[in-house]
Every structure is written in C-alpha cells, then in structure tokens.
C-alpha cells in the first residue's frame, strides 16, 4: 500500500469542527492549545462555539481549518499511521506541509491568518466572484472565459475533477462567463458564496504581501514529498515548498492533476485529514481505483486506523 494524506481548504469550516476529536485525543487538543498561544486568542473557542459569522471571516477560517486538520493528523500519527505522500487543496497545502514537518504549526497559523487578510483586502467586497461550472470540459470553459472577459479578469481557478471547474475574477465577468458556459453546454453554473475571487490574477497584491512574510519563515525539507497546487508536481525541498505557497495564491489549484500525479507515483490509498469530505468526493471522481478514507472525528479516526491496519 502507498498512502497519501490530503488536507482540505476553505469551504470545509463549520462551528464545532475538531471539537469531538480534540476532546477525545490529547495529541489533537494540544494542537489547538499551540494555535491559541501562537495567535494570542482562543481559536479553540471560536471553532467550538462560533459565532458562525466570525468563523466565516477568511482571516479566522484559514487558521481554524489548518488547526482542525493538523489536529486530525496528529491523532492519526499517534496511532502509527505514516504517509508516503501529502497534498492539500489551496489552504490545505499549508496543513500538508505542517504534517510533513516542513513548517511549524505556530508559524503556519499566524501566516495563514495574514494570508486570509491579504486575500480579502486584494479585491473590495462585491467586486470579485467565483462560480462552479459543472459538466463542461476545460477548453470550453477557457474559451467562455476569454469571450466573457471584455477587459476584465475571469479565469479557471480550481481544476477540481472531471466535470467540476471553478472560475474566478471580476463579478461582472464571472456572470458573463457563467452564461457563456451554459451556452456551450454546461449542466450548471453556480455562483459560490465566497468573499473574494481566490486563485486568479486579482490576487497578485495578496501574493506579493505574503511573499515577504514567507521569506521570514523557516522552512525545512519535508519528511515525505508533497504534490503542490501550482504545478501538480512532487516537491521535496524547503525552497520549493516556500515557492509553491507563494505562487498558489494567484495560480489555479490543479487538484485533478495532483491526484493523477499521486496515482502515477503509486498511491492507491488516500485519507482526507480534516473537516468535511469534499476532497474524498473529488478523489473518487478522479480515479475510482483509489481507496478513499477520512478522519475528522473519533468515529472516522477509529474506522480509518482499523482499515489501514495501524494500532487503535
């Protein structure tokens, strides 16, 4: 068996995430304690109790999902589960690098809080948008975006799975692209409830601000290779980890290609580590031959440890 751990990004947040696992597993609770100390406020309380509108703010969402994901990873690791590969969707790449020992937890939660701030401030609220395009091939979506741009920005932003691509850019251009995609045969075009147009050229101001922060963070070579978002290629050095986190801010998330690369590298089992099961569903659509498991609470932890044959 070759095992990859994959980590979710923004959109998986909900009040109560990580609570049951942290209350049951000391290693998981310690993650939240360390995150609280690094941030100077109680992320644990926010995750457990909300309020939901505060948790939905991207400056809070990003460290919250990272902490919940690393907490799930530490529970797995304490039970003898060892990965051969890691990967993460957008924000999840930060969680993956913490799991691979390339990045300290405290540094990561502080950095992603700033990342959320920079991304939100890059485009005024209401001026950007994202939309999911279902059941239309990528060349047709790219053509629709080119037609709809009209001097504005709209591009594919998340290449998630066969039949699911998310576009991002100026709100008016995204609306035009949605209509152009439907005219080309898309089954659906759905506006997403997000506060900024992530992973498109409008994020360049955020990328530049985050780049300066990344240069001040100590990265190490990961203990296991990462397949990154920006290139969907294996990364094995500290410098490449830092560079990937910088470029992914404005680059599309190449998730379908990332999973295909893991399979090419021999991966046959994937565990989604953290809140939700969005990535589990995407992996199943990308390659039905891959065994998919997840860990987000005590029940799924026990089931996954048992399925992997690690100690309970």
TIPASE-688091 format. One line per field, with one value per residue (C-alpha): residue in three letters; residue number from 1; x, y, z. Coordinates in pm, whole numbers, plus 50000, padded with zeros to 5 digits. Example, Ala and Ser with C-alpha at 12.3 -4.5 7.8 and 13.67 -1.06 7.14 Angstrom:
residues 2
torlum = (ALA,SER)
kolpa = (1,2)
u = (51230,51367)
v = (49550,49894)
w = (50780,50714)
***
This chain:
residues 312
torlum = (UNK,UNK,UNK,UNK,UNK,UNK,UNK,UNK,UNK,UNK,UNK,UNK,UNK,UNK,UNK,UNK,UNK,UNK,UNK,UNK,UNK,UNK,UNK,UNK,UNK,UNK,UNK,UNK,UNK,UNK,UNK,UNK,UNK,UNK,UNK,UNK,UNK,UNK,UNK,UNK,UNK,UNK,UNK,UNK,UNK,UNK,UNK,UNK,UNK,UNK,UNK,UNK,UNK,UNK,UNK,UNK,UNK,UNK,UNK,UNK,UNK,UNK,UNK,UNK,UNK,UNK,UNK,UNK,UNK,UNK,UNK,UNK,UNK,UNK,UNK,UNK,UNK,UNK,UNK,UNK,UNK,UNK,UNK,UNK,UNK,UNK,UNK,UNK,UNK,UNK,UNK,UNK,UNK,UNK,UNK,UNK,UNK,UNK,UNK,UNK,UNK,UNK,UNK,UNK,UNK,UNK,UNK,UNK,UNK,UNK,UNK,UNK,UNK,UNK,UNK,UNK,UNK,UNK,UNK,UNK,UNK,UNK,UNK,UNK,UNK,UNK,UNK,UNK,UNK,UNK,UNK,UNK,UNK,UNK,UNK,UNK,UNK,UNK,UNK,UNK,UNK,UNK,UNK,UNK,UNK,UNK,UNK,UNK,UNK,UNK,UNK,UNK,UNK,UNK,UNK,UNK,UNK,UNK,UNK,UNK,UNK,UNK,UNK,UNK,UNK,UNK,UNK,UNK,UNK,UNK,UNK,UNK,UNK,UNK,UNK,UNK,UNK,UNK,UNK,UNK,UNK,UNK,UNK,UNK,UNK,UNK,UNK,UNK,UNK,UNK,UNK,UNK,UNK,UNK,UNK,UNK,UNK,UNK,UNK,UNK,UNK,UNK,UNK,UNK,UNK,UNK,UNK,UNK,UNK,UNK,UNK,UNK,UNK,UNK,UNK,UNK,UNK,UNK,UNK,UNK,UNK,UNK,UNK,UNK,UNK,UNK,UNK,UNK,UNK,UNK,UNK,UNK,UNK,UNK,UNK,UNK,UNK,UNK,UNK,UNK,UNK,UNK,UNK,UNK,UNK,UNK,UNK,UNK,UNK,UNK,UNK,UNK,UNK,UNK,UNK,UNK,UNK,UNK,UNK,UNK,UNK,UNK,UNK,UNK,UNK,UNK,UNK,UNK,UNK,UNK,UNK,UNK,UNK,UNK,UNK,UNK,UNK,UNK,UNK,UNK,UNK,UNK,UNK,UNK,UNK,UNK,UNK,UNK,UNK,UNK,UNK,UNK,UNK,UNK,UNK,UNK,UNK,UNK,UNK,UNK,UNK,UNK,UNK,UNK,UNK,UNK,UNK,UNK,UNK,UNK,UNK,UNK)
kolpa = (1,2,3,4,5,6,7,8,9,10,11,12,13,14,15,16,17,18,19,20,21,22,23,24,25,26,27,28,29,30,31,32,33,34,35,36,37,38,39,40,41,42,43,44,45,46,47,48,49,50,51,52,53,54,55,56,57,58,59,60,61,62,63,64,65,66,67,68,69,70,71,72,73,74,75,76,77,78,79,80,81,82,83,84,85,86,87,88,89,90,91,92,93,94,95,96,97,98,99,100,101,102,103,104,105,106,107,108,109,110,111,112,113,114,115,116,117,118,119,120,121,122,123,124,125,126,127,128,129,130,131,132,133,134,135,136,137,138,139,140,141,142,143,144,145,146,147,148,149,150,151,152,153,154,155,156,157,158,159,160,161,162,163,164,165,166,167,168,169,170,171,172,173,174,175,176,177,178,179,180,181,182,183,184,185,186,187,188,189,190,191,192,193,194,195,196,197,198,199,200,201,202,203,204,205,206,207,208,209,210,211,212,213,214,215,216,217,218,219,220,221,222,223,224,225,226,227,228,229,230,231,232,233,234,235,236,237,238,239,240,241,242,243,244,245,246,247,248,249,250,251,252,253,254,255,256,257,258,259,260,261,262,263,264,265,266,267,268,269,270,271,272,273,274,275,276,277,278,279,280,281,282,283,284,285,286,287,288,289,290,291,292,293,294,295,296,297,298,299,300,301,302,303,304,305,306,307,308,309,310,311,312)
u = (50000,50115,49935,49871,49722,49526,49412,49101,49087,48843,48479,48505,48453,48165,48111,48216,48483,48762,48590,48496,48835,49025,48817,48891,49257,49524,49750,49469,49381,49747,49729,49456,49644,49954,49749,49583,49924,50066,49768,49710,49337,49124,49086,48960,48662,48586,48592,48376,48128,48145,47978,47940,47973,48312,48425,48327,48568,48860,49116,48963,48856,49207,49382,49075,49073,49451,49435,49146,49329,49661,49472,49327,49671,49830,49562,49644,50018,49987,49821,50103,49979,50265,50214,50421,50290,50096,49890,49640,49375,49466,49491,49527,49878,49984,49834,50012,50347,50295,50216,50532,50744,50837,50666,50599,50235,50268,50430,50166,49858,49996,50088,49753,49567,49761,49706,49332,49362,49572,49335,49032,49194,49319,48971,48695,48397,48144,48388,48504,48325,48369,48139,48136,48094,47961,47994,48183,48536,48823,48893,48529,48544,48866,48701,48397,48617,48814,48489,48342,48645,48586,48884,48822,48959,48784,48978,48961,49070,49008,49052,48885,48775,48625,48314,48390,48587,48560,48614,48713,48756,48562,48199,48052,48294,48215,47843,47909,48129,47858,47614,47879,47949,47580,47555,47838,47656,47746,47496,47504,47684,47659,47777,47971,47922,48280,48412,48692,48798,49071,49337,49320,49538,49335,49516,49858,49860,49797,50068,50323,50240,50250,50583,50752,50613,50719,51080,51084,50955,51193,51109,51263,51274,50951,50984,50770,50715,50430,50241,50180,49885,50061,50232,50078,50435,50636,50814,51098,51293,51228,51282,51028,50773,50803,50785,50474,50289,50375,50264,49944,49780,49715,49760,49483,49455,49539,49365,49263,49620,49757,49555,49656,50021,49980,49838,50131,50363,50196,49946,49648,49501,49407,49298,49132,49253,49041,48686,48445,48469,48488,48825,48711,48434,48668,48925,48654,48554,48914,49014,48767,49052,49184,49067,48940,48912,48878,48945,48751,48605,48658,48441,48616,48954,48880,48741,49039,49303,49134,49116,49485,49586,49755,49728,49400)
v = (50000,50352,50611,50981,51218,51506,51819,52031,52401,52680,52583,52294,52515,52473,52552,52251,52126,51945,51959,51592,51472,51717,51624,51256,51268,51457,51500,51677,51903,52005,52140,52386,52490,52563,52753,52963,53051,53146,53363,53528,53447,53135,52974,52671,52866,53008,52660,52509,52785,53035,53271,53139,53480,53526,53178,53255,53550,53425,53560,53322,53044,52975,52918,52732,52478,52440,52370,52123,51943,51920,51802,51515,51439,51423,51175,50954,50988,50893,50569,50465,50591,50708,50868,50821,51143,51455,51711,51983,52186,52558,52637,52261,52276,52461,52184,51924,52096,52110,51738,51673,51865,52137,52412,52476,52484,52819,52985,52836,52955,53308,53313,53185,53438,53707,53520,53547,53917,53983,53789,53971,54312,54246,54298,54509,54306,54272,54338,53977,53645,53271,53019,52642,52516,52161,51912,52121,52046,52280,52406,52515,52689,52866,52983,53106,53300,53458,53564,53699,53894,54211,54382,54232,53917,53579,53252,52890,52892,52542,52247,52009,51696,51579,51788,52039,52359,52680,53015,53342,53709,54034,53978,54107,53898,53587,53640,53674,53363,53163,53244,53167,52830,52742,52836,52591,52308,52329,52137,52406,52728,52815,53135,53045,53218,53345,53684,53714,53574,53333,53179,53429,53725,53963,53801,53930,54207,53940,53719,54000,54075,53707,53660,53897,53700,53368,53485,53534,53184,52893,52606,52258,51982,51780,51434,51296,51453,51695,51726,52100,52301,52534,52265,51933,51811,51650,51889,51770,52080,52366,52624,52458,52439,52813,52895,52681,52854,53189,53107,52925,53250,53368,53038,52784,52486,52186,51931,51681,51673,51647,51334,51188,51255,51077,50776,50784,50775,50453,50586,50353,50480,50839,50967,51308,51459,51742,51878,51761,51511,51739,51604,51245,51302,51465,51184,50925,51116,51145,50779,50517,50270,50463,50359,50672,50717,51020,51143,51430,51289,50996,50754,50818,50801,50452,50333,50464,50333,49993,49998,50087,49819,50068,50036,50153)
w = (50000,49917,50129,50066,50321,50168,50351,50281,50209,50280,50250,50497,50805,51046,51413,51620,51377,51555,51895,51940,51822,52042,52346,52287,52177,52380,52076,51892,52186,52209,51852,51945,52259,52050,51791,52064,52207,51867,51771,52108,52115,52157,51818,52011,52145,51801,51644,51918,51986,51700,51639,51287,51123,51291,51186,50826,50807,50599,50849,51106,50870,50743,51079,51209,50924,50946,51321,51284,51003,51188,51497,51293,51151,51497,51607,51308,51361,51729,51618,51393,51055,50832,50493,50179,50020,50119,49928,50013,49833,49846,50219,50271,50125,50442,50658,50445,50496,50874,50867,50664,50914,50665,50862,51232,51342,51519,51218,50989,51181,51206,50837,50710,50923,50737,50411,50466,50542,50232,50007,50141,50103,49748,49599,49759,49877,49596,49312,49278,49247,49194,49028,48985,48629,48610,48326,48073,47956,48041,47684,47652,47990,47892,47567,47758,48000,47715,47548,47873,47998,47795,47953,48297,48464,48464,48454,48572,48937,49077,48841,49083,48898,48569,48529,48805,48746,48949,48777,48946,48862,48845,48943,48616,48409,48613,48546,48173,48178,48358,48076,47812,47976,47984,47618,47549,47723,48092,48303,48573,48660,49029,49196,49511,49849,49887,49992,49736,49394,49505,49279,48994,48883,49101,49396,49289,49555,49820,49672,49690,50055,50151,49970,50214,50510,50360,50335,50712,50788,50845,50609,50622,50362,50401,50553,50269,49927,49860,49531,49511,49378,49138,48928,49040,49073,49356,49592,49814,49925,50165,49892,49662,49947,50009,49638,49589,49873,49721,49366,49460,49580,49223,49035,48972,49207,48989,49207,48939,48806,49162,49234,48897,48987,49321,49138,48891,49191,49307,49561,49598,49928,50014,50355,50376,50703,50847,50841,50573,50291,49986,49873,49928,49677,49427,49452,49382,49068,48951,48997,49114,49170,49472,49818,49998,50376,50602,50956,51110,51435,51676,51478,51147,51324,51460,51124,50925,51169,51153,50773,50749,50999,51231,51608,51764)
***
